[in-house]
Amino acid sequence: MAAFNVITLEHAEAIVTGAENAGQAVILQISQNAVAFHHGKLGPVTAAVAAVAASAAVPVGLHLDHVTSEALLHRAPAHGYTSVMYDASDKPHTANVAATLVAARFAHEHGMWIEAELGTVAGKDGAPPLPAHAPGARTDPDEAAAYVAATGVDALAVAVGSSHAMTDRTAILDHQLITALHHAVSVPLVLHGSSGVPDQQLRQAVAAGMVKVNIGTALNISYTQAIRDFLAGDASRVQPTVDPRTYLTRARDAVASTVAHFAALLASPHHTAPMIGTPSATASTIAPQNGPVPA
């Protein structure tokens, strides 16, 4: 299932439009960084995005992404979140387990599904990608199984060759590792940094066991390029445009097209997955079953 990151209202509107055009369910994700962009106020951006999701003609889940702040995690239930990704992956392993266990207990006590990360999916906050064989650049299947058992999380983001914030699509995934993780881990696997992964690699990843596929940077590339193209052509006019709706409309349309592509690409013609980010999407209902894994 495709999960798309939201920064502005236009992102949310475009993601829903693209999902509707593709006829596919999607997840709208608001990250801790996006909350910070909105002056640290979780309520207004959540209310706006939730309203867009509620008006959609396809199922749309709402997810709070890459939370490192316990304070933000504790605010999530009051704003209607039933799904959260708590990220302690930058901590030493023992500290990651301990912090994630506490977060998972809180999440489950408040009816929230929780995703965590083991390994290092690099590129966060401008950090460079890790070399392919650097310590922590790949998630070990046995360690992943132990981590899930120790923390009780409902899904696991794993490091298999992708990186956040890639602006070219040159990542090469370790599909044998994805398969091994799928067989070792009892909960759905999540691929972060998917914008840098070529289409065929994404298809293979889903076939190998990925259930939730996160996409953010690809949307921002479409968004900003559409605005650049409009303003470049507008600069020669006698009276350049000052109404942001003119270029934000182009940006929104461009993002919708990108979303439709990824939503269709990641769809499975034979299997569907319960909507992550809704109260019914518990660990037991979204865990991969025997046979091909739902997209």
C-alpha positions as CSV (number, residue, x, y, z in Angstrom):
1,M,0.0,0.0,0.0
2,A,1.3,3.4,-0.9
3,A,1.8,6.0,1.9
4,F,2.4,9.6,0.9
5,N,3.8,12.4,3.0
6,V,1.9,15.6,3.5
7,I,3.4,19.0,4.1
8,T,0.8,21.5,2.8
9,L,-3.0,21.3,2.2
10,E,-2.2,21.1,-1.5
11,H,-0.3,17.9,-0.9
12,A,-3.3,16.3,0.8
13,E,-5.7,17.4,-1.9
14,A,-3.4,16.2,-4.6
15,I,-2.8,12.8,-2.9
16,V,-6.5,12.1,-2.6
17,T,-7.1,13.2,-6.2
18,G,-4.3,11.0,-7.5
19,A,-5.6,8.1,-5.4
20,E,-9.1,8.6,-6.7
21,N,-7.8,8.7,-10.3
22,A,-6.0,5.4,-9.7
23,G,-8.9,3.9,-7.8
24,Q,-6.6,2.9,-4.9
25,A,-6.6,3.3,-1.2
26,V,-3.7,5.3,0.2
27,I,-2.3,6.6,3.5
28,L,-1.8,10.3,4.2
29,Q,1.3,10.8,6.5
30,I,2.1,13.8,8.5
31,S,5.7,13.7,9.8
32,Q,7.1,15.3,12.9
33,N,9.1,17.6,10.6
34,A,5.8,18.7,8.9
35,V,4.3,19.4,12.3
36,A,7.4,21.5,13.1
37,F,6.9,23.4,9.8
38,H,3.3,24.2,11.0
39,H,4.8,25.9,14.1
40,G,4.6,22.7,16.1
41,K,0.8,22.7,16.2
42,L,-0.5,19.2,15.5
43,G,-4.2,20.1,15.6
44,P,-4.7,22.5,12.7
45,V,-2.8,20.5,10.1
46,T,-4.3,17.2,11.3
47,A,-7.8,18.6,11.1
48,A,-7.3,19.9,7.6
49,V,-5.8,16.6,6.3
50,A,-8.4,14.5,8.1
51,A,-11.2,16.6,6.4
52,V,-9.6,16.0,3.0
53,A,-9.4,12.2,3.8
54,A,-13.0,12.1,5.0
55,S,-14.2,13.5,1.7
56,A,-12.3,11.1,-0.5
57,A,-14.0,8.6,-2.8
58,V,-11.4,5.9,-1.9
59,P,-10.3,4.6,1.5
60,V,-7.7,7.0,3.0
61,G,-5.8,6.4,6.3
62,L,-4.1,9.0,8.4
63,H,-0.7,8.3,10.0
64,L,1.7,10.3,12.1
65,D,5.2,9.6,10.7
66,H,8.8,9.6,12.1
67,V,7.9,10.7,15.6
68,T,11.0,11.0,17.9
69,S,9.3,13.2,20.5
70,E,7.5,11.5,23.3
71,A,5.5,14.7,23.8
72,L,4.2,14.6,20.2
73,L,3.5,10.8,20.5
74,H,1.4,11.5,23.6
75,R,-0.6,14.3,21.8
76,A,-1.5,12.0,18.9
77,P,-4.6,10.1,20.4
78,A,-6.3,13.4,21.3
79,H,-6.1,14.4,17.6
80,G,-7.7,11.3,16.3
81,Y,-4.6,9.3,15.2
82,T,-4.9,5.6,15.2
83,S,-1.5,5.0,13.5
84,V,1.9,6.3,14.3
85,M,5.6,5.6,13.4
86,Y,7.9,6.0,16.4
87,D,11.5,6.3,15.3
88,A,14.2,5.4,17.8
89,S,16.6,4.0,15.1
90,D,19.3,6.6,15.8
91,K,19.7,5.2,19.3
92,P,22.0,2.3,20.2
93,H,20.2,-1.0,19.8
94,T,19.4,-1.5,23.5
95,A,18.1,2.0,23.9
96,N,16.1,1.7,20.7
97,V,14.4,-1.4,22.1
98,A,13.7,0.2,25.4
99,A,12.3,3.4,24.0
100,T,10.2,1.6,21.4
101,L,8.7,-0.7,24.0
102,V,7.5,2.2,26.0
103,A,6.1,3.9,22.9
104,A,4.4,0.7,21.8
105,R,2.7,0.3,25.2
106,F,1.5,3.8,25.1
107,A,0.2,3.4,21.6
108,H,-1.7,0.2,22.3
109,E,-3.2,1.6,25.5
110,H,-4.6,4.4,23.4
111,G,-5.8,2.3,20.5
112,M,-3.0,3.2,18.1
113,W,-1.2,0.9,15.6
114,I,2.6,1.5,15.8
115,E,5.4,1.2,13.3
116,A,9.1,1.3,14.3
117,E,12.4,1.2,12.5
118,L,15.4,-1.2,12.8
119,G,18.6,-0.5,10.9
120,T,19.4,2.8,9.3
121,V,17.4,4.2,6.4
122,A,19.7,7.1,5.8
123,G,19.1,10.6,4.3
124,K,17.0,11.9,7.2
125,D,17.4,15.7,7.8
126,G,20.0,15.9,5.1
127,A,22.3,13.1,6.3
128,P,24.1,11.3,3.5
129,P,23.2,7.8,2.5
130,L,25.2,5.0,4.1
131,P,27.5,2.8,2.1
132,A,25.9,-0.5,1.2
133,H,28.0,-2.5,3.7
134,A,28.4,0.0,6.5
135,P,27.3,-1.1,10.0
136,G,23.6,-0.6,10.4
137,A,23.0,-0.1,6.7
138,R,21.0,-3.3,6.5
139,T,18.5,-4.9,8.9
140,D,19.4,-8.3,10.1
141,P,16.5,-10.8,9.9
142,D,17.2,-12.5,13.2
143,E,17.7,-9.2,15.0
144,A,14.5,-7.9,13.4
145,A,12.5,-10.9,14.7
146,A,13.9,-10.4,18.2
147,Y,13.2,-6.7,18.0
148,V,9.5,-7.2,17.1
149,A,9.1,-9.8,19.9
150,A,10.7,-7.5,22.4
151,T,8.9,-4.3,21.5
152,G,5.5,-5.5,20.4
153,V,5.3,-3.2,17.4
154,D,2.7,-3.7,14.7
155,A,5.0,-3.0,11.6
156,L,8.7,-2.7,11.0
157,A,10.5,-0.2,8.7
158,V,13.7,-1.9,7.5
159,A,16.9,-0.9,5.9
160,V,17.3,-2.8,2.6
161,G,19.0,-0.3,0.3
162,S,16.8,2.8,0.1
163,S,17.5,6.2,1.4
164,H,15.4,9.2,2.3
165,A,15.4,12.4,0.2
166,M,16.9,10.9,-2.9
167,T,16.2,13.1,-6.0
168,D,17.2,10.5,-8.5
169,R,15.8,6.9,-8.8
170,T,19.0,4.9,-8.6
171,A,18.6,2.9,-5.4
172,I,19.1,-0.8,-5.7
173,L,17.3,-2.9,-3.1
174,D,18.4,-6.1,-1.6
175,H,15.5,-8.3,-2.6
176,Q,16.9,-11.5,-1.0
177,L,17.1,-9.6,2.3
178,I,13.5,-8.4,1.9
179,T,12.4,-12.0,1.4
180,A,14.4,-13.2,4.4
181,L,12.9,-10.4,6.6
182,H,9.4,-11.3,5.4
183,H,9.9,-14.9,6.5
184,A,11.6,-13.9,9.8
185,V,9.3,-11.1,11.0
186,S,5.7,-11.6,12.0
187,V,4.5,-8.1,11.2
188,P,4.2,-6.1,8.0
189,L,7.4,-4.6,6.5
190,V,7.7,-1.0,5.6
191,L,9.9,0.6,2.9
192,H,11.1,4.1,3.6
193,G,12.9,6.3,1.1
194,S,10.9,4.8,-1.8
195,S,11.2,7.9,-4.0
196,G,14.7,6.9,-5.0
197,V,13.7,3.4,-6.0
198,P,13.0,2.6,-9.7
199,D,9.5,1.3,-10.6
200,Q,10.6,-2.3,-11.2
201,Q,12.5,-2.4,-8.0
202,L,9.4,-1.3,-6.1
203,R,7.3,-4.0,-7.8
204,Q,9.9,-6.6,-6.8
205,A,10.0,-5.3,-3.2
206,V,6.2,-5.7,-2.9
207,A,6.4,-9.2,-4.3
208,A,9.2,-10.0,-1.9
209,G,7.3,-8.9,1.2
210,M,6.9,-5.1,1.5
211,V,3.4,-4.1,2.6
212,K,3.6,-0.3,3.2
213,V,5.7,1.9,0.9
214,N,6.5,5.5,1.9
215,I,6.8,8.2,-0.7
216,G,7.6,11.9,-0.1
217,T,10.4,13.4,-2.0
218,A,8.9,12.4,-5.4
219,L,5.9,14.5,-4.6
220,N,8.0,17.5,-3.6
221,I,10.0,17.2,-6.9
222,S,6.8,17.4,-8.9
223,Y,5.4,20.2,-6.7
224,T,8.5,22.5,-6.9
225,Q,9.2,21.7,-10.6
226,A,5.7,22.7,-11.6
227,I,6.1,26.0,-9.7
228,R,9.5,26.7,-11.2
229,D,8.2,26.0,-14.7
230,F,5.3,28.4,-14.2
231,L,7.3,31.2,-12.7
232,A,10.0,30.9,-15.4
233,G,7.4,31.4,-18.0
234,D,5.7,34.1,-16.0
235,A,8.9,36.3,-15.5
236,S,8.7,37.8,-19.1
237,R,5.1,39.0,-18.7
238,V,4.5,42.7,-18.3
239,Q,2.5,42.1,-15.2
240,P,3.8,38.9,-13.5
241,T,1.3,36.8,-11.6
242,V,1.1,37.5,-7.9
243,D,-1.8,35.1,-7.1
244,P,-0.3,31.9,-5.6
245,R,-3.4,29.9,-6.7
246,T,-2.2,30.1,-10.3
247,Y,1.0,28.2,-9.7
248,L,-0.2,26.1,-6.7
249,T,-2.9,24.7,-9.0
250,R,-0.1,23.5,-11.4
251,A,1.8,22.1,-8.4
252,R,-1.3,20.3,-7.1
253,D,-2.0,18.8,-10.5
254,A,1.6,17.6,-10.9
255,V,1.6,15.9,-7.5
256,A,-1.8,14.2,-8.3
257,S,-0.3,12.8,-11.4
258,T,2.7,11.5,-9.5
259,V,0.5,9.9,-6.8
260,A,-1.7,8.2,-9.4
261,H,1.4,6.6,-10.9
262,F,2.7,5.3,-7.6
263,A,-0.7,4.2,-6.3
264,A,-1.3,2.2,-9.5
265,L,2.2,0.8,-9.5
266,L,2.0,-0.5,-6.0
267,A,-1.5,-1.9,-6.3
268,S,-2.1,-5.6,-6.3
269,P,-4.7,-7.0,-8.7
270,H,-5.3,-10.0,-6.5
271,H,-5.0,-8.9,-2.9
272,T,-6.0,-6.0,-0.8
273,A,-4.7,-4.9,2.6
274,P,-6.9,-3.5,5.4
275,M,-6.4,0.2,5.8
276,I,-3.4,1.0,8.0
277,G,-4.3,4.0,10.1
278,T,-7.8,3.1,10.9
279,P,-9.1,1.5,14.2
280,S,-9.7,-1.9,12.4
281,A,-6.1,-2.2,11.2
282,T,-4.7,-4.0,14.2
283,A,-1.5,-6.0,14.1
284,S,-3.3,-9.3,13.6
285,T,-5.4,-8.0,10.6
286,I,-2.5,-6.5,8.7
287,A,0.2,-9.1,9.3
288,P,1.2,-10.8,6.1
289,Q,-0.5,-14.2,5.6
290,N,0.6,-17.2,3.5
291,G,0.9,-16.5,-0.2
292,P,1.7,-13.2,-2.0
293,V,1.9,-10.2,0.2
294,P,-0.8,-7.5,-0.4
295,A,0.5,-4.2,-1.8
